Structures are given as structure tokens and as C-alpha cells.
């Protein structure tokens, strides 16, 4: 399962567990992005996102977290990650890539998109308003490599969670407790303190 996980939340975990159950997966590997080429600005440090993902998934023995992207220097591409995983796991392993339907609809902009679809089947967690038939029409032969995953509707997004922290609103019960503590302890998503200029003007009075 790929994503920035900035921060990881219950929506990610529900999607991963639902995919594991519906597709009878032996394991779900969470892969936090390293330096995502499509989201180069405003993403938290990779190590923080890795730690939060590890904390959030620790209680599920079917979940594990990979450093395959965050230890890779430079921009990271899905095709390179899938090549490495395929090399490690072998051709006999059926490899799925779990992500949001919105991300799947951007496959056409990805590097080596045909190879991406050849290396792994895609499980798209559905959100209202997304229609994968448009993608299948533009990528001949992709319909058998794309699977819809209907998950319980949780109106949670990482973008909204970052905004809540920035304005001082609670994120308790929206993310795992360990992630709540990590965000607070490391001061993530807090607005930068305003810089004020403390200038003292000397007034030399005349006679």
C-alpha cells in the first residue's frame, strides 16, 4: 500500500484491512513515499512519516512497513519500487498495489505506466465521484489489472488532519493514539511562528 501517510489515519488502515480480507492477501506492506515527484512541496520528512506508519500498523501481524522508498535518494517513482519488490518477491508472488481511486486515475501521468500495470495489479479504494472506466478506456488491457475496493465510508483525509493540527483542533479518534502522541511530541503540522522585528529607534532630540 503506497502513500505519503502524512499522517497515516484510520481510513488508510480500514482500506488495508478490507483489501487483505476481500482479496485474501497474506500480507499488506505499507510503503511510505520517499521524495514523491508529484508532491515535492510541503510533505513532512520521510522519517517522521515512516515512524508514524510503523506505530499505526504495529498491532496487526498482517501489516508491515517498508523503507524501500524513503531510503532511496532523489525523487521516487512507483515503477522503480515495484521493480525492486518484484525482484525480491519473485515472479510467483501475486503483487497488488493498494491506493486511493484518485491516485489510480493519475496513472496516465506516471513514469512507465504500462510497466507499472504489468508489474502489479491495482486495488483502488473507492471514493465518491471517481470512475475508473475512463482509465480502462485510455489504457487498453488494463481492466483486468484494476480492481475496485469498496470500503466503509470514513470522511478522513490527511490534508484535513494537517489543517486541524495547524489550527489547534483535536485529531484524537481520527488517527491511532500513537500517531496522536507522535504528532504532538514532534510538533508536526504546526504553523511556523511569526517572525517579528524588534527594532528600537533612537531619537536624538535637538537642542
Secondary structure as the mmCIF struct_conf table of DSSP 4:
data_model
#
loop_
_struct_conf.conf_type_id
_struct_conf.id
_struct_conf.beg_label_comp_id
_struct_conf.beg_label_asym_id
_struct_conf.beg_label_seq_id
_struct_conf.end_label_comp_id
_struct_conf.end_label_asym_id
_struct_conf.end_label_seq_id
STRN STRN1 UNK A 2 UNK A 3
TURN_TY1_P TURN_TY1_P1 UNK A 6 UNK A 7
HELX_RH_AL_P HELX_RH_AL_P1 UNK A 10 UNK A 22
TURN_TY1_P TURN_TY1_P2 UNK A 23 UNK A 24
BEND BEND1 UNK A 26 UNK A 26
STRN STRN2 UNK A 28 UNK A 32
BEND BEND2 UNK A 34 UNK A 34
STRN STRN3 UNK A 35 UNK A 36
TURN_TY1_P TURN_TY1_P3 UNK A 37 UNK A 38
BEND BEND3 UNK A 41 UNK A 42
HELX_LH_PP_P HELX_LH_PP_P1 UNK A 43 UNK A 45
HELX_RH_AL_P HELX_RH_AL_P2 UNK A 46 UNK A 57
TURN_TY1_P TURN_TY1_P4 UNK A 58 UNK A 59
TURN_TY1_P TURN_TY1_P5 UNK A 61 UNK A 62
STRN STRN4 UNK A 63 UNK A 66
TURN_TY1_P TURN_TY1_P6 UNK A 68 UNK A 71
BEND BEND4 UNK A 72 UNK A 72
BEND BEND5 UNK A 74 UNK A 74
STRN STRN5 UNK A 75 UNK A 76
HELX_RH_AL_P HELX_RH_AL_P3 UNK A 78 UNK A 89
TURN_TY1_P TURN_TY1_P7 UNK A 91 UNK A 92
BEND BEND6 UNK A 93 UNK A 93
STRN STRN6 UNK A 96 UNK A 100
HELX_RH_AL_P HELX_RH_AL_P4 UNK A 101 UNK A 104
TURN_TY1_P TURN_TY1_P8 UNK A 105 UNK A 106
HELX_RH_3T_P HELX_RH_3T_P1 UNK A 107 UNK A 109
BEND BEND7 UNK A 110 UNK A 110
TURN_TY1_P TURN_TY1_P9 UNK A 111 UNK A 112
HELX_RH_AL_P HELX_RH_AL_P5 UNK A 113 UNK A 119
STRN STRN7 UNK A 121 UNK A 125
TURN_TY1_P TURN_TY1_P10 UNK A 128 UNK A 129
TURN_TY1_P TURN_TY1_P11 UNK A 132 UNK A 132
HELX_RH_AL_P HELX_RH_AL_P6 UNK A 133 UNK A 138
BEND BEND8 UNK A 139 UNK A 139
TURN_TY1_P TURN_TY1_P12 UNK A 140 UNK A 141
HELX_RH_3T_P HELX_RH_3T_P2 UNK A 143 UNK A 145
STRN STRN8 UNK A 146 UNK A 149
HELX_RH_AL_P HELX_RH_AL_P7 UNK A 158 UNK A 166
TURN_TY1_P TURN_TY1_P13 UNK A 167 UNK A 168
STRN STRN9 UNK A 172 UNK A 172
TURN_TY1_P TURN_TY1_P14 UNK A 173 UNK A 174
STRN STRN10 UNK A 175 UNK A 175
HELX_RH_AL_P HELX_RH_AL_P8 UNK A 177 UNK A 186
TURN_TY1_P TURN_TY1_P15 UNK A 187 UNK A 189
HELX_LH_PP_P HELX_LH_PP_P2 UNK A 190 UNK A 195
#
